[in-house]
Amino acid sequence: MWKIAVGFALFAGLALYILSKGGDIDMSGEKHGADATHSEAPATAVSAPAAAPAAPAASEAK
């Protein structure tokens, strides 16, 4: 039984440490209305790189 208590204490301590190092973490739950503002900018689409030129055909390489 004491192993469960020690395990819980270690897990809780680790969780608190990780949350304290996480920066601006909002633990207040779900937001609605004017409170539901996002601080991150929307992601923009990234275009694919241009295709590499095709290798010369075997008949052309002499």
URJOQUI-V424563 format. One record per residue. N is the residue number from 1. RES is the residue in one small letter. SS is DSSP state (a for helix, b for strand, c for the rest). PSI is psi in whole degrees, -180 to 180 (NA if undefined). Layout:
N_RES_SS_PSI ; N_RES_SS_PSI
//
This chain:
1_m_c_-37 ; 2_w_a_-25 ; 3_k_a_-35 ; 4_i_a_-43 ; 5_a_a_-42 ; 6_v_a_-42 ; 7_g_a_-42 ; 8_f_a_-43 ; 9_a_a_-42 ; 10_l_a_-43 ; 11_f_a_-42 ; 12_a_a_-41 ; 13_g_a_-42 ; 14_l_a_-42 ; 15_a_a_-43 ; 16_l_a_-38 ; 17_y_a_-46 ; 18_i_a_-43 ; 19_l_a_-34 ; 20_s_a_-27 ; 21_k_a_-6 ; 22_g_c_-11 ; 23_g_c_-134 ; 24_d_c_90 ; 25_i_c_125 ; 26_d_c_110 ; 27_m_c_20 ; 28_s_c_-5 ; 29_g_c_-162 ; 30_e_c_139 ; 31_k_c_147 ; 32_h_c_152 ; 33_g_a_-140 ; 34_a_a_-23 ; 35_d_a_-13 ; 36_a_c_52 ; 37_t_c_142 ; 38_h_c_137 ; 39_s_c_-16 ; 40_e_c_144 ; 41_a_c_149 ; 42_p_c_145 ; 43_a_c_143 ; 44_t_c_152 ; 45_a_c_136 ; 46_v_c_127 ; 47_s_c_151 ; 48_a_c_148 ; 49_p_c_156 ; 50_a_c_148 ; 51_a_c_145 ; 52_a_c_150 ; 53_p_c_148 ; 54_a_c_149 ; 55_a_c_148 ; 56_p_c_150 ; 57_a_c_155 ; 58_a_c_-31 ; 59_s_c_-25 ; 60_e_c_-28 ; 61_a_c_112 ; 62_k_c_NA
//
